[in-house]
Amino acid sequence: MSTTRKNGSLYTNIENKIATLEFGHPASNSFPSELLKRLEKEINKLSDDEAVNVIILKSEGEKAFCAGASFDELMAIENMQLGKLFFSGFANVINAMRKCKKLIVGRVQGKTVGGGVGLIAACDYAMATDAASIKLSELSIGIGPFVIAPAVERKMGAAALGELTLAAHEWKNAYWAKEKNLYARVFESIKDLDKEIEIFTEKLASYNPQALLEMKNILWKNTENWDSLLQERAAISGELVLSDFTKNALSKFKK
């Protein structure tokens, strides 16, 4: 059952050195700012938890994995400062995932839009079902996936980032995402996905924690500037969201 809480839910379960971190929101597992802050804080906490060797990042339910940032909050932005603050939410979570001392495995059961694609890309390893299509729709409302672009490009390459971004109205299926290295494996059912996630993370958790940390550091080499880079990107989005083009585009979605 999915949460009905307006600001979403976040739960952590630790068992056999594996922390399962599950987020949820009634609007297709989208992220209001408060939930992003909670996720960032929880990732930082698990990073220093000696009882944890591996983290699984998942969302509630059997449908969408993540619908990105809260659309209601996006439409309520009135100035550049609030705009930058809004777009900094995913920036802070991605940087927390990047600097986390534990490997993060993404479990993707369904469709993902915008910032959610950035979260998947920031996982160290991700597996999905064949329902896990992805889309970056930001250009269609006059902004762009600037904050998450470094994470997507690092994982999928500049060509895939360009194809996703410019085809803003187009869903890319899970097998396309696997071909572009966002997903390591794709399964036909959630049951099969969860079985493999369990096997894979149990193996990872049994390995030398120091070796896992050193491997993570190698995987994220040359991203040391992301603390400032992603904030700069958030400022770009924060300015664009105030443009007449974006205001007009967003007005079409108002009820």
Contacts in CASP RR format, 6 or more apart in sequence:
PFRMAT RR
TARGET T0000
AUTHOR 0000-0000-0000
METHOD contacts of the structure
MODEL  1
MSTTRKNGSLYTNIENKIATLEFGHPASNSFPSELLKRLEKEINKLSDDE
AVNVIILKSEGEKAFCAGASFDELMAIENMQLGKLFFSGFANVINAMRKC
KKLIVGRVQGKTVGGGVGLIAACDYAMATDAASIKLSELSIGIGPFVIAP
AVERKMGAAALGELTLAAHEWKNAYWAKEKNLYARVFESIKDLDKEIEIF
TEKLASYNPQALLEMKNILWKNTENWDSLLQERAAISGELVLSDFTKNAL
SKFKK
1 60 0 8 1.000
1 61 0 8 1.000
2 24 0 8 1.000
2 26 0 8 1.000
2 29 0 8 1.000
2 60 0 8 1.000
2 61 0 8 1.000
3 9 0 8 1.000
3 24 0 8 1.000
3 25 0 8 1.000
3 26 0 8 1.000
3 60 0 8 1.000
4 26 0 8 1.000
5 25 0 8 1.000
5 26 0 8 1.000
6 26 0 8 1.000
6 32 0 8 1.000
7 25 0 8 1.000
7 32 0 8 1.000
7 34 0 8 1.000
7 35 0 8 1.000
8 23 0 8 1.000
8 24 0 8 1.000
8 25 0 8 1.000
8 26 0 8 1.000
8 32 0 8 1.000
8 34 0 8 1.000
8 35 0 8 1.000
9 22 0 8 1.000
9 23 0 8 1.000
9 24 0 8 1.000
9 25 0 8 1.000
9 35 0 8 1.000
9 60 0 8 1.000
10 21 0 8 1.000
10 22 0 8 1.000
10 23 0 8 1.000
10 24 0 8 1.000
10 35 0 8 1.000
10 38 0 8 1.000
10 39 0 8 1.000
10 42 0 8 1.000
11 21 0 8 1.000
11 22 0 8 1.000
12 19 0 8 1.000
12 20 0 8 1.000
12 21 0 8 1.000
12 22 0 8 1.000
12 42 0 8 1.000
12 46 0 8 1.000
13 19 0 8 1.000
13 20 0 8 1.000
13 22 0 8 1.000
14 20 0 8 1.000
14 49 0 8 1.000
14 51 0 8 1.000
14 52 0 8 1.000
16 202 0 8 1.000
16 205 0 8 1.000
17 51 0 8 1.000
17 52 0 8 1.000
17 53 0 8 1.000
17 54 0 8 1.000
17 205 0 8 1.000
17 206 0 8 1.000
18 52 0 8 1.000
18 53 0 8 1.000
18 54 0 8 1.000
18 55 0 8 1.000
18 56 0 8 1.000
18 201 0 8 1.000
18 202 0 8 1.000
18 205 0 8 1.000
19 46 0 8 1.000
19 49 0 8 1.000
19 52 0 8 1.000
19 54 0 8 1.000
19 55 0 8 1.000
19 56 0 8 1.000
19 102 0 8 1.000
20 55 0 8 1.000
20 56 0 8 1.000
20 58 0 8 1.000
21 39 0 8 1.000
21 42 0 8 1.000
21 43 0 8 1.000
21 46 0 8 1.000
21 55 0 8 1.000
21 56 0 8 1.000
21 57 0 8 1.000
21 58 0 8 1.000
22 58 0 8 1.000
22 59 0 8 1.000
22 60 0 8 1.000
23 29 0 8 1.000
23 31 0 8 1.000
23 35 0 8 1.000
23 39 0 8 1.000
23 57 0 8 1.000
23 58 0 8 1.000
23 59 0 8 1.000
23 60 0 8 1.000
23 66 0 8 1.000
24 35 0 8 1.000
24 59 0 8 1.000
24 60 0 8 1.000
25 31 0 8 1.000
25 32 0 8 1.000
25 35 0 8 1.000
25 67 0 8 1.000
27 67 0 8 1.000
27 70 0 8 1.000
27 71 0 8 1.000
28 63 0 8 1.000
28 64 0 8 1.000
28 66 0 8 1.000
28 67 0 8 1.000
29 59 0 8 1.000
29 60 0 8 1.000
29 61 0 8 1.000
29 64 0 8 1.000
29 65 0 8 1.000
29 66 0 8 1.000
29 67 0 8 1.000
30 66 0 8 1.000
30 67 0 8 1.000
30 68 0 8 1.000
30 69 0 8 1.000
30 70 0 8 1.000
30 71 0 8 1.000
31 39 0 8 1.000
31 66 0 8 1.000
31 68 0 8 1.000
31 69 0 8 1.000
31 70 0 8 1.000
31 89 0 8 1.000
31 90 0 8 1.000
31 115 0 8 1.000
31 116 0 8 1.000
32 70 0 8 1.000
32 72 0 8 1.000
32 73 0 8 1.000
33 70 0 8 1.000
33 73 0 8 1.000
33 85 0 8 1.000
33 86 0 8 1.000
33 89 0 8 1.000
36 69 0 8 1.000
36 89 0 8 1.000
36 90 0 8 1.000
36 92 0 8 1.000
36 93 0 8 1.000
37 89 0 8 1.000
37 92 0 8 1.000
39 93 0 8 1.000
39 96 0 8 1.000
40 89 0 8 1.000
40 92 0 8 1.000
40 93 0 8 1.000
40 96 0 8 1.000
43 55 0 8 1.000
43 93 0 8 1.000
43 96 0 8 1.000
43 97 0 8 1.000
43 100 0 8 1.000
43 104 0 8 1.000
44 96 0 8 1.000
44 100 0 8 1.000
46 52 0 8 1.000
46 55 0 8 1.000
46 100 0 8 1.000
46 102 0 8 1.000
47 96 0 8 1.000
47 99 0 8 1.000
47 100 0 8 1.000
47 101 0 8 1.000
47 102 0 8 1.000
48 101 0 8 1.000
52 102 0 8 1.000
53 102 0 8 1.000
53 103 0 8 1.000
53 204 0 8 1.000
53 205 0 8 1.000
53 207 0 8 1.000
53 209 0 8 1.000
53 212 0 8 1.000
54 102 0 8 1.000
54 103 0 8 1.000
54 104 0 8 1.000
54 105 0 8 1.000
54 201 0 8 1.000
54 204 0 8 1.000
54 205 0 8 1.000
54 212 0 8 1.000
55 100 0 8 1.000
55 102 0 8 1.000
55 103 0 8 1.000
55 104 0 8 1.000
55 105 0 8 1.000
56 104 0 8 1.000
56 105 0 8 1.000
56 106 0 8 1.000
56 107 0 8 1.000
56 197 0 8 1.000
56 201 0 8 1.000
57 104 0 8 1.000
57 105 0 8 1.000
57 106 0 8 1.000
57 107 0 8 1.000
57 119 0 8 1.000
57 123 0 8 1.000
58 106 0 8 1.000
58 107 0 8 1.000
58 109 0 8 1.000
59 65 0 8 1.000
59 66 0 8 1.000
59 109 0 8 1.000
61 109 0 8 1.000
62 109 0 8 1.000
62 190 0 8 1.000
63 109 0 8 1.000
63 110 0 8 1.000
63 111 0 8 1.000
64 110 0 8 1.000
64 111 0 8 1.000
64 112 0 8 1.000
65 108 0 8 1.000
65 109 0 8 1.000
65 110 0 8 1.000
65 111 0 8 1.000
65 112 0 8 1.000
65 116 0 8 1.000
65 120 0 8 1.000
65 132 0 8 1.000
66 112 0 8 1.000
66 113 0 8 1.000
66 115 0 8 1.000
66 116 0 8 1.000
66 119 0 8 1.000
67 112 0 8 1.000
67 113 0 8 1.000
67 116 0 8 1.000
68 90 0 8 1.000
68 112 0 8 1.000
68 113 0 8 1.000
68 114 0 8 1.000
68 115 0 8 1.000
68 116 0 8 1.000
69 86 0 8 1.000
69 87 0 8 1.000
69 89 0 8 1.000
69 90 0 8 1.000
69 114 0 8 1.000
69 115 0 8 1.000
71 253 0 8 1.000
73 86 0 8 1.000
74 86 0 8 1.000
74 241 0 8 1.000
74 250 0 8 1.000
75 250 0 8 1.000
75 253 0 8 1.000
75 254 0 8 1.000
77 83 0 8 1.000
77 86 0 8 1.000
77 238 0 8 1.000
77 241 0 8 1.000
77 242 0 8 1.000
79 242 0 8 1.000
80 235 0 8 1.000
80 238 0 8 1.000
80 239 0 8 1.000
80 242 0 8 1.000
83 234 0 8 1.000
83 237 0 8 1.000
83 238 0 8 1.000
83 239 0 8 1.000
83 241 0 8 1.000
83 242 0 8 1.000
84 231 0 8 1.000
84 234 0 8 1.000
84 235 0 8 1.000
84 237 0 8 1.000
84 238 0 8 1.000
86 238 0 8 1.000
86 241 0 8 1.000
87 146 0 8 1.000
87 147 0 8 1.000
87 233 0 8 1.000
87 234 0 8 1.000
87 235 0 8 1.000
87 237 0 8 1.000
87 238 0 8 1.000
87 241 0 8 1.000
88 147 0 8 1.000
88 230 0 8 1.000
88 231 0 8 1.000
88 234 0 8 1.000
89 234 0 8 1.000
90 115 0 8 1.000
90 116 0 8 1.000
90 118 0 8 1.000
90 119 0 8 1.000
90 147 0 8 1.000
90 148 0 8 1.000
91 147 0 8 1.000
91 230 0 8 1.000
91 231 0 8 1.000
91 233 0 8 1.000
91 234 0 8 1.000
93 119 0 8 1.000
93 122 0 8 1.000
94 118 0 8 1.000
94 119 0 8 1.000
94 122 0 8 1.000
94 147 0 8 1.000
94 148 0 8 1.000
94 151 0 8 1.000
94 226 0 8 1.000
94 230 0 8 1.000
95 226 0 8 1.000
95 227 0 8 1.000
95 230 0 8 1.000
97 104 0 8 1.000
97 119 0 8 1.000
97 122 0 8 1.000
97 123 0 8 1.000
98 122 0 8 1.000
98 220 0 8 1.000
98 223 0 8 1.000
98 226 0 8 1.000
100 216 0 8 1.000
101 213 0 8 1.000
101 216 0 8 1.000
102 212 0 8 1.000
102 213 0 8 1.000
102 216 0 8 1.000
103 124 0 8 1.000
103 125 0 8 1.000
103 204 0 8 1.000
103 212 0 8 1.000
103 215 0 8 1.000
103 216 0 8 1.000
104 122 0 8 1.000
104 123 0 8 1.000
104 124 0 8 1.000
104 125 0 8 1.000
105 123 0 8 1.000
105 124 0 8 1.000
105 125 0 8 1.000
105 126 0 8 1.000
105 127 0 8 1.000
105 197 0 8 1.000
105 200 0 8 1.000
105 201 0 8 1.000
105 204 0 8 1.000
106 120 0 8 1.000
106 123 0 8 1.000
106 125 0 8 1.000
106 126 0 8 1.000
106 127 0 8 1.000
107 126 0 8 1.000
107 127 0 8 1.000
107 128 0 8 1.000
107 193 0 8 1.000
107 194 0 8 1.000
107 197 0 8 1.000
108 120 0 8 1.000
108 126 0 8 1.000
108 127 0 8 1.000
108 128 0 8 1.000
108 129 0 8 1.000
108 132 0 8 1.000
108 183 0 8 1.000
109 128 0 8 1.000
109 129 0 8 1.000
109 131 0 8 1.000
109 132 0 8 1.000
109 190 0 8 1.000
109 193 0 8 1.000
110 128 0 8 1.000
110 129 0 8 1.000
110 131 0 8 1.000
110 132 0 8 1.000
110 133 0 8 1.000
111 131 0 8 1.000
111 132 0 8 1.000
111 133 0 8 1.000
111 134 0 8 1.000
111 135 0 8 1.000
111 171 0 8 1.000
112 120 0 8 1.000
112 132 0 8 1.000
112 133 0 8 1.000
112 134 0 8 1.000
112 135 0 8 1.000
113 134 0 8 1.000
113 135 0 8 1.000
113 136 0 8 1.000
113 137 0 8 1.000
114 135 0 8 1.000
114 136 0 8 1.000
114 137 0 8 1.000
114 138 0 8 1.000
114 145 0 8 1.000
114 148 0 8 1.000
115 145 0 8 1.000
115 147 0 8 1.000
115 148 0 8 1.000
116 148 0 8 1.000
117 134 0 8 1.000
117 135 0 8 1.000
117 136 0 8 1.000
117 145 0 8 1.000
117 148 0 8 1.000
117 152 0 8 1.000
117 164 0 8 1.000
117 182 0 8 1.000
118 145 0 8 1.000
118 148 0 8 1.000
118 151 0 8 1.000
118 152 0 8 1.000
120 126 0 8 1.000
120 134 0 8 1.000
120 182 0 8 1.000
120 183 0 8 1.000
121 148 0 8 1.000
121 151 0 8 1.000
121 152 0 8 1.000
121 154 0 8 1.000
121 155 0 8 1.000
121 156 0 8 1.000
121 182 0 8 1.000
122 151 0 8 1.000
124 216 0 8 1.000
124 219 0 8 1.000
125 184 0 8 1.000
125 200 0 8 1.000
126 182 0 8 1.000
126 183 0 8 1.000
126 184 0 8 1.000
127 183 0 8 1.000
127 184 0 8 1.000
127 185 0 8 1.000
127 186 0 8 1.000
127 187 0 8 1.000
127 193 0 8 1.000
127 196 0 8 1.000
127 197 0 8 1.000
127 200 0 8 1.000
128 174 0 8 1.000
128 177 0 8 1.000
128 178 0 8 1.000
128 183 0 8 1.000
128 185 0 8 1.000
128 186 0 8 1.000
128 187 0 8 1.000
128 193 0 8 1.000
129 174 0 8 1.000
129 186 0 8 1.000
129 187 0 8 1.000
129 188 0 8 1.000
129 189 0 8 1.000
129 190 0 8 1.000
129 192 0 8 1.000
129 193 0 8 1.000
130 173 0 8 1.000
130 174 0 8 1.000
130 175 0 8 1.000
130 186 0 8 1.000
130 187 0 8 1.000
130 188 0 8 1.000
131 174 0 8 1.000
132 174 0 8 1.000
132 177 0 8 1.000
132 183 0 8 1.000
132 186 0 8 1.000
133 171 0 8 1.000
133 172 0 8 1.000
133 173 0 8 1.000
133 174 0 8 1.000
133 177 0 8 1.000
134 164 0 8 1.000
134 171 0 8 1.000
134 172 0 8 1.000
134 174 0 8 1.000
134 177 0 8 1.000
134 182 0 8 1.000
135 164 0 8 1.000
135 168 0 8 1.000
135 169 0 8 1.000
135 170 0 8 1.000
135 171 0 8 1.000
135 172 0 8 1.000
136 144 0 8 1.000
136 145 0 8 1.000
136 152 0 8 1.000
136 164 0 8 1.000
136 165 0 8 1.000
136 168 0 8 1.000
137 168 0 8 1.000
137 169 0 8 1.000
138 144 0 8 1.000
138 145 0 8 1.000
138 165 0 8 1.000
138 168 0 8 1.000
139 165 0 8 1.000
139 166 0 8 1.000
139 168 0 8 1.000
140 168 0 8 1.000
140 169 0 8 1.000
140 249 0 8 1.000
141 246 0 8 1.000
141 249 0 8 1.000
141 250 0 8 1.000
142 240 0 8 1.000
142 243 0 8 1.000
142 245 0 8 1.000
142 246 0 8 1.000
142 249 0 8 1.000
143 237 0 8 1.000
143 238 0 8 1.000
143 240 0 8 1.000
143 241 0 8 1.000
143 246 0 8 1.000
144 165 0 8 1.000
144 237 0 8 1.000
144 240 0 8 1.000
145 152 0 8 1.000
145 164 0 8 1.000
145 165 0 8 1.000
146 233 0 8 1.000
146 234 0 8 1.000
146 236 0 8 1.000
146 237 0 8 1.000
147 230 0 8 1.000
147 233 0 8 1.000
147 234 0 8 1.000
147 237 0 8 1.000
149 161 0 8 1.000
149 165 0 8 1.000
149 233 0 8 1.000
150 223 0 8 1.000
150 226 0 8 1.000
150 229 0 8 1.000
150 230 0 8 1.000
150 233 0 8 1.000
152 160 0 8 1.000
152 161 0 8 1.000
152 164 0 8 1.000
152 182 0 8 1.000
153 161 0 8 1.000
154 223 0 8 1.000
155 181 0 8 1.000
155 182 0 8 1.000
156 164 0 8 1.000
156 177 0 8 1.000
156 180 0 8 1.000
156 181 0 8 1.000
156 182 0 8 1.000
157 180 0 8 1.000
157 181 0 8 1.000
160 180 0 8 1.000
163 172 0 8 1.000
164 172 0 8 1.000
174 183 0 8 1.000
174 186 0 8 1.000
175 186 0 8 1.000
177 183 0 8 1.000
177 186 0 8 1.000
178 184 0 8 1.000
178 185 0 8 1.000
178 186 0 8 1.000
185 196 0 8 1.000
187 193 0 8 1.000
187 196 0 8 1.000
204 212 0 8 1.000
240 246 0 8 1.000
END
